[in-house]
Amino acid sequence: MKFTVNTNSFIEIIQAMLPAINKKSALEETKRIYVTLENSEISICISTPTHYLVMPYRYRLDEYEGSGTIAFDTTTINAILKAKAFDITISTEDNNIIIRTGNRTTKVRNLAIDTKLLCDPDGNFTDIMNVSEIDIAEAFNNLKLFTTKDESKPLMCRTIHINTVYNCMEALDGAAVLRRYFPRNCFTELTSACIPVEVTEHLKKVLDKTSDRHITISKSNDYICIKGINFTYYHRSQHIDFIDTKNLPPCSLRIRRDM
Protein backbone atom coordinates (compact mmCIF):
# COMPACT_ATOMS: atom_id res chain seq x y z
CA MET A 1 0.00 0.00 0.00
CA LYS A 2 1.31 3.40 -1.00
CA PHE A 3 -0.13 6.84 -1.76
CA THR A 4 0.95 10.46 -2.11
CA VAL A 5 -1.24 13.36 -1.01
CA ASN A 6 -0.97 17.13 -0.91
CA THR A 7 0.27 18.11 2.54
CA ASN A 8 -2.05 21.09 3.08
CA SER A 9 -5.25 19.30 2.06
CA PHE A 10 -4.36 16.20 4.09
CA ILE A 11 -3.57 18.28 7.18
CA GLU A 12 -6.77 20.28 6.72
CA ILE A 13 -8.84 17.10 7.04
CA ILE A 14 -6.91 15.89 10.08
CA GLN A 15 -7.29 19.26 11.82
CA ALA A 16 -11.04 19.18 11.20
CA MET A 17 -11.24 15.77 12.88
CA LEU A 18 -9.15 16.56 15.96
CA PRO A 19 -12.04 17.96 18.10
CA ALA A 20 -13.74 14.56 17.86
CA ILE A 21 -10.76 12.83 19.49
CA ASN A 22 -11.02 12.39 23.25
CA LYS A 23 -7.46 13.14 24.31
CA LYS A 24 -8.26 12.29 27.95
CA SER A 25 -9.57 8.82 27.17
CA ALA A 26 -7.86 5.83 28.77
CA LEU A 27 -8.40 3.91 25.53
CA GLU A 28 -5.49 4.55 23.19
CA GLU A 29 -7.61 3.35 20.24
CA THR A 30 -9.83 6.42 20.59
CA LYS A 31 -6.85 8.72 20.00
CA ARG A 32 -5.98 7.25 16.61
CA ILE A 33 -6.75 8.34 13.08
CA TYR A 34 -7.42 5.57 10.57
CA VAL A 35 -6.61 6.05 6.88
CA THR A 36 -8.00 3.60 4.32
CA LEU A 37 -6.97 3.32 0.67
CA GLU A 38 -9.45 1.39 -1.49
CA ASN A 39 -10.23 1.60 -5.20
CA SER A 40 -7.88 4.61 -5.56
CA GLU A 41 -9.90 6.53 -2.93
CA ILE A 42 -8.79 7.56 0.55
CA SER A 43 -11.03 7.91 3.57
CA ILE A 44 -9.91 9.18 6.98
CA CYS A 45 -11.77 8.37 10.18
CA ILE A 46 -11.73 8.35 13.97
CA SER A 47 -13.66 5.80 16.01
CA THR A 48 -14.59 5.75 19.71
CA PRO A 49 -17.15 3.72 21.69
CA THR A 50 -19.66 6.60 21.34
CA HIS A 51 -19.02 8.22 17.95
CA TYR A 52 -17.53 7.74 14.51
CA LEU A 53 -16.43 10.38 11.99
CA VAL A 54 -15.23 9.69 8.46
CA MET A 55 -14.10 12.20 5.84
CA PRO A 56 -13.00 11.40 2.27
CA TYR A 57 -9.86 12.84 0.75
CA ARG A 58 -11.58 14.66 -2.10
CA TYR A 59 -8.50 15.49 -4.14
CA ARG A 60 -6.77 13.68 -6.97
CA LEU A 61 -4.22 11.02 -6.06
CA ASP A 62 -1.26 11.36 -8.39
CA GLU A 63 0.42 8.27 -7.01
CA TYR A 64 -1.08 5.22 -5.33
CA GLU A 65 -0.86 1.46 -5.32
CA GLY A 66 -2.51 -1.37 -3.43
CA SER A 67 -5.12 -1.00 -0.69
CA GLY A 68 -5.40 -1.33 3.07
CA THR A 69 -5.80 0.54 6.36
CA ILE A 70 -3.25 2.27 8.55
CA ALA A 71 -3.62 3.98 11.92
CA PHE A 72 -1.60 6.81 13.50
CA ASP A 73 -1.31 7.63 17.19
CA THR A 74 -1.23 11.18 18.56
CA THR A 75 2.57 11.44 18.32
CA THR A 76 2.55 10.65 14.59
CA ILE A 77 -0.46 12.91 14.03
CA ASN A 78 1.39 15.84 15.59
CA ALA A 79 4.45 15.12 13.43
CA ILE A 80 2.30 15.16 10.27
CA LEU A 81 0.68 18.44 11.32
CA LYS A 82 4.14 20.04 11.40
CA ALA A 83 5.10 18.84 7.91
CA LYS A 84 6.36 21.60 5.61
CA ALA A 85 6.85 19.68 2.36
CA PHE A 86 4.46 20.06 -0.58
CA ASP A 87 3.54 16.35 -0.60
CA ILE A 88 3.36 13.50 1.88
CA THR A 89 4.05 9.95 0.72
CA ILE A 90 2.82 7.16 2.98
CA SER A 91 3.56 3.49 2.42
CA THR A 92 3.50 0.26 4.41
CA GLU A 93 6.32 -2.19 4.98
CA ASP A 94 5.55 -5.33 6.97
CA ASN A 95 3.73 -3.97 10.06
CA ASN A 96 5.18 -0.49 9.75
CA ILE A 97 4.25 2.83 8.14
CA ILE A 98 6.84 4.83 6.20
CA ILE A 99 6.08 8.58 6.03
CA ARG A 100 8.14 10.74 3.67
CA THR A 101 7.87 14.53 3.76
CA GLY A 102 10.51 16.27 1.68
CA ASN A 103 13.92 14.97 2.79
CA ARG A 104 12.54 13.56 6.04
CA THR A 105 11.53 9.90 6.49
CA THR A 106 9.70 8.59 9.56
CA LYS A 107 9.01 4.94 10.35
CA VAL A 108 6.29 4.02 12.86
CA ARG A 109 4.26 0.92 13.72
CA ASN A 110 0.99 0.46 11.86
CA LEU A 111 -1.46 0.48 14.77
CA ALA A 112 -4.29 -0.77 12.54
CA ILE A 113 -2.70 -4.23 12.68
CA ASP A 114 -3.86 -4.94 16.23
CA THR A 115 -6.88 -2.65 16.66
CA LYS A 116 -10.37 -2.41 15.26
CA LEU A 117 -13.00 0.29 14.90
CA LEU A 118 -14.87 0.74 18.17
CA CYS A 119 -18.09 2.13 16.73
CA ASP A 120 -20.15 0.06 14.28
CA PRO A 121 -23.43 1.81 13.41
CA ASP A 122 -26.29 -0.30 12.09
CA GLY A 123 -27.64 0.50 8.65
CA ASN A 124 -31.38 1.00 9.32
CA PHE A 125 -31.59 4.79 9.40
CA THR A 126 -34.63 7.04 8.94
CA ASP A 127 -34.08 10.56 7.60
CA ILE A 128 -35.42 13.31 9.86
CA MET A 129 -34.09 16.59 8.44
CA ASN A 130 -32.51 18.04 5.32
CA VAL A 131 -30.96 21.41 6.07
CA SER A 132 -28.17 23.61 4.71
CA GLU A 133 -24.73 23.38 6.29
CA ILE A 134 -24.66 27.07 7.19
CA ASP A 135 -27.96 26.80 9.07
CA ILE A 136 -27.08 23.66 11.01
CA ALA A 137 -23.75 25.22 12.02
CA GLU A 138 -25.54 28.35 13.21
CA ALA A 139 -28.15 26.32 15.09
CA PHE A 140 -25.50 24.26 16.87
CA ASN A 141 -23.44 27.33 17.80
CA ASN A 142 -26.43 29.07 19.40
CA LEU A 143 -28.20 26.13 20.99
CA LYS A 144 -25.12 24.70 22.71
CA LEU A 145 -24.82 27.97 24.69
CA PHE A 146 -28.26 27.32 26.19
CA THR A 147 -27.19 24.01 27.70
CA THR A 148 -25.25 23.47 30.91
CA LYS A 149 -22.08 21.59 31.81
CA ASP A 150 -23.39 21.04 35.35
CA GLU A 151 -23.59 17.25 35.60
CA SER A 152 -26.12 17.51 38.44
CA LYS A 153 -28.65 18.89 35.97
CA PRO A 154 -31.00 16.57 34.07
CA LEU A 155 -29.49 14.81 31.06
CA MET A 156 -31.84 16.67 28.71
CA CYS A 157 -29.99 19.92 29.54
CA ARG A 158 -26.96 18.54 27.68
CA THR A 159 -29.05 17.69 24.64
CA ILE A 160 -30.33 19.40 21.51
CA HIS A 161 -33.79 18.16 20.62
CA ILE A 162 -35.19 17.96 17.08
CA ASN A 163 -38.86 18.83 17.55
CA THR A 164 -40.87 18.09 14.41
CA VAL A 165 -44.10 19.27 16.07
CA TYR A 166 -42.82 22.84 16.27
CA ASN A 167 -40.49 22.57 13.23
CA CYS A 168 -37.40 23.42 15.24
CA MET A 169 -34.32 22.39 17.12
CA GLU A 170 -34.49 23.30 20.78
CA ALA A 171 -32.41 23.31 23.96
CA LEU A 172 -33.36 23.70 27.62
CA ASP A 173 -31.65 25.65 30.36
CA GLY A 174 -34.00 24.19 32.98
CA ALA A 175 -36.46 27.10 33.03
CA ALA A 176 -36.83 28.17 29.42
CA VAL A 177 -36.46 26.73 25.96
CA LEU A 178 -34.45 28.17 23.06
CA ARG A 179 -35.87 27.24 19.68
CA ARG A 180 -34.26 27.50 16.26
CA TYR A 181 -37.08 27.30 13.71
CA PHE A 182 -36.80 25.83 10.21
CA PRO A 183 -39.24 25.66 7.27
CA ARG A 184 -41.57 22.69 7.50
CA ASN A 185 -40.19 21.17 4.31
CA CYS A 186 -36.83 20.65 6.05
CA PHE A 187 -38.40 17.81 8.07
CA THR A 188 -38.93 14.50 6.35
CA GLU A 189 -40.40 12.48 9.23
CA LEU A 190 -42.77 13.42 12.04
CA THR A 191 -40.48 12.02 14.71
CA SER A 192 -38.14 13.46 17.30
CA ALA A 193 -34.48 12.86 18.07
CA CYS A 194 -31.98 13.94 20.71
CA ILE A 195 -28.47 15.08 19.74
CA PRO A 196 -25.88 15.09 22.56
CA VAL A 197 -24.41 18.57 22.84
CA GLU A 198 -20.83 17.24 22.49
CA VAL A 199 -21.69 16.61 18.83
CA THR A 200 -21.53 20.38 18.29
CA GLU A 201 -17.92 20.37 19.50
CA HIS A 202 -16.95 17.32 17.45
CA LEU A 203 -18.21 18.99 14.24
CA LYS A 204 -17.19 22.58 14.89
CA LYS A 205 -14.28 22.38 12.40
CA VAL A 206 -16.08 20.02 10.02
CA LEU A 207 -19.17 22.09 9.29
CA ASP A 208 -18.63 24.87 6.76
CA LYS A 209 -20.29 28.03 8.12
CA THR A 210 -20.49 29.54 4.63
CA SER A 211 -21.80 26.55 2.67
CA ASP A 212 -25.33 26.11 1.29
CA ARG A 213 -24.75 22.40 0.73
CA HIS A 214 -27.36 20.26 2.38
CA ILE A 215 -26.89 18.14 5.49
CA THR A 216 -29.05 15.10 6.20
CA ILE A 217 -29.82 14.14 9.81
CA SER A 218 -31.16 10.63 10.35
CA LYS A 219 -31.49 8.15 13.19
CA SER A 220 -31.64 4.43 13.90
CA ASN A 221 -32.46 2.60 17.10
CA ASP A 222 -29.02 3.33 18.55
CA TYR A 223 -27.41 6.11 16.50
CA ILE A 224 -27.82 9.63 15.18
CA CYS A 225 -26.25 10.21 11.76
CA ILE A 226 -25.28 13.62 10.37
CA LYS A 227 -24.13 13.40 6.77
CA GLY A 228 -22.81 16.00 4.35
CA ILE A 229 -20.81 16.06 1.13
CA ASN A 230 -17.47 16.02 2.95
CA PHE A 231 -18.20 13.91 6.02
CA THR A 232 -20.36 11.29 7.72
CA TYR A 233 -20.74 11.36 11.49
CA TYR A 234 -22.42 8.87 13.82
CA HIS A 235 -23.11 9.23 17.53
CA ARG A 236 -24.83 6.82 19.88
CA SER A 237 -28.30 8.19 20.61
CA GLN A 238 -29.47 8.88 24.13
CA HIS A 239 -32.74 7.12 24.92
CA ILE A 240 -34.40 9.83 26.99
CA ASP A 241 -37.83 11.43 26.92
CA PHE A 242 -37.41 15.11 26.13
CA ILE A 243 -40.13 16.90 28.08
CA ASP A 244 -43.02 18.69 26.38
CA THR A 245 -41.78 22.25 26.09
CA LYS A 246 -45.07 23.91 25.11
CA ASN A 247 -45.56 25.48 28.57
CA LEU A 248 -42.02 26.82 28.88
CA PRO A 249 -41.25 30.44 27.97
CA PRO A 250 -39.62 30.33 24.51
CA CYS A 251 -36.68 32.27 23.14
CA SER A 252 -36.79 32.02 19.36
CA LEU A 253 -34.13 32.06 16.67
CA ARG A 254 -35.65 32.08 13.20
CA ILE A 255 -33.63 31.57 10.05
CA ARG A 256 -32.69 34.76 8.26
CA ARG A 257 -33.19 33.57 4.72
CA ASP A 258 -35.12 31.10 2.60
CA MET A 259 -33.87 27.53 2.46
N, C-alpha and C positions, 0 to 999 in steps of 0.2 A: 504494500500500500504506500502510495506517495502522491502528494499534491502540492501545488504552489499557489499561494493566494496573495493578494495585495495586502500589505501590512495594515494600512489605515482602515480599510473596510473590515478586515478580520477583527482588529482591535475594537472598532466601533460596536460590533455585535457583542463581543465579550463584555465591554463596559456596560452595555444595556442590560445584560443578564446578571451582573454582579449584585444588584439589590435583592435578587431572589435567592441568593446564597446565604444560608444561616452560618455566619462565621463563628458563632458561639456554640454550635452544635457539637455534641460529643461524638457524633458519627462522622468519620472522615469522608465517607461516601457522599455526604450532602454538600461537601465543600469542593466537589470536583465538577469540571466541565467536560462533557462527552462530545466528541466530534466523530461523525459517521460519514464515510465516503461510500456512495452506492450509485451505480448508473451515472457516473460523472457528476453527481450532485452531492453537495456537502450540507449537512444539517448539524447544528450545534445545540446542545441541550444541557439543562441541569435537572436533577431528580432528587427529591427528598421524600420522606414518608407522607407529607401533606400536599405537596404541589410539584408540578412538572411544567417546564417551559422549554419550548423548542423554537429555534429560529433558523431559517435557511440562509445559506450564503448565496445571495442573489446576484452574484457577479460571475463573469466568465472565468472558467478555469483554463489557463493556458497550458498547464502541464498536470497530468494526473495518470495514475495507473493503479489497477487493482481495486479492492474494496475492503472495508473493515471499520472497526470502531477503536478509537483511542480515548484515553481519559487523562486530564492534567489535574494535579493538585494545586493548592493555592500558591506554592512557591514557584511552580512553572508558569502559572497564570500571570503572576506579577512580573516574571522575567519577560514574557511575551509582551505585556503592556508597555515595557520600556524599550522595545525594539525600535531601532531608528532606520533600518534598511527599507528599501522600497518593497521588497517581496519577502515572504516567509515560505520556506520549503520544509514540509514535514513528511517524514517517512518512518517506516517501522523496520526493525531489524531484530529478529527473534522476539523477545518480550520487551523490547525497548523502543523508545521514540527518539528519532534524531531530528533536531530542530536547527535549521540553518537560517541565519539572518545576516546578510552581508558576509563578512569574513569570520563571523562567530558561529561555532557549532556547539550545541548542547545535547547531551545524551541523558535521558531520564527513563525510568521504568514506565511501561504502559500499564496504568492502573486499571484499565478496562479488562485486563486478563483475569483478575480475581474479584471483580465486583459486578453487580448487576443493577439495573435501574430499580429504584425503590418505589416508584409510583407507577401503577399500571391501570389507567382509567379504562372502564368498560366502554363499549361502543354504542350503547343505546341512549342516545342523546335527543332531547326535544328542544328545538329552538324556541327562545322566549322573546328576544329582542334583536332588531337590526338597527344600528345607530352609527352615526359618523364617528370617526376616531377623535375629532376635535371636541365633540360634545361629551363623549364618555370620559375623556381626560379631564374636561372641566367639571363634570359631575363628581368624579372621584376626588378631585382636589378640594372641592367645596364640602362635600358630604363627610369626608374623613375628619374634618375639623370639628364636626358636630358630635363626634364620638368621644369616648373617654378611654384613657389607659389605666384607669383605676380598676384593678382586678376584682374588687369587692362589689362592683356594679354588676347588674344582670348581663348575661352574655350578649343579649340583643344590642346592648350599647356599644359593642365592638363589631357591629354588623351593618352592612348596607342592604336594604331590603328593596327588591324589585316588586312594586305594587301595581299589578295590572288592572286593579279596580279603579285606581285614581290616575293611571297612566303616568307613573312617576317612579323614580328611585327616591328612597327616603332613609333618614337616619334619626335616631333618638338621642337626646341628651338626658333622658329620664323624666323631663317635665314638658318638653315640647318636641315637635317633629319638624325637621327640615326636609322639604320636598323639592326635587328637581324634576319638573314636568317635561314630557315629551309628547309629540303628536301621537294620536292613537295608532296610526299605521306603522309605528315603530315596533309595536307589540304583536307577536305572531301567535301567542297562546295565552289564554286567560288563566294563567297560573302564576304563582309567586315563587321567589327564590331568595335565598340569603347569601350575600357575598361577604366573607370575612374581611375586615377592614385592612388586614395586612396585604391583601391583594393589591390595594392601591399603591403600596410601597414597592411591591415586587415589580409592578408594571410602570413605575414612574418614568423610567428611562426608555421603555419600550414603546409606549404610546406616543404618537406624533401629535403634538398640540396644534399643528397647523394643517393637518390632513383631513380631507373630506372623504377619504376611503371608509368603507363601511366595516363595522365590527359586528360579529354575531355572538350573542350570549346564549348559551344553551345549558341544559342540565340533564343529569341522569339520576339514578337513585343515590349515588354516592359522590358525584362530582359536579362542579360548575366548570364550564368551558367558555373561555373568551378567545375568539379567533379572529385574526385579521390577515391582511395580505402577507405581512412580514413575521408573523408569530402565531403560535398556538399555545395557550396556557390552560392548565387544569389545576383545580384546587378541590380538595375534599370538602364536600358540603357539610354544613352544620345543621343537624336535624333538630331545629328549634321552632317553636310557634311564635312568630312575630306578632305582637299584640295588635288589636284593631286600633288604628291611630285616629279614627274619625272624630273622637272627642278631645284630642289634644290640640292645643293652639298651634297652628301651622306657620312656618316661615317658608316662603316660596321662592324658588329660583326657576324662572321660565327661560326657555331657550331664546336667544336673541335673533334668530334667523330661521328661515324655512329649512326643513330637512331636504 
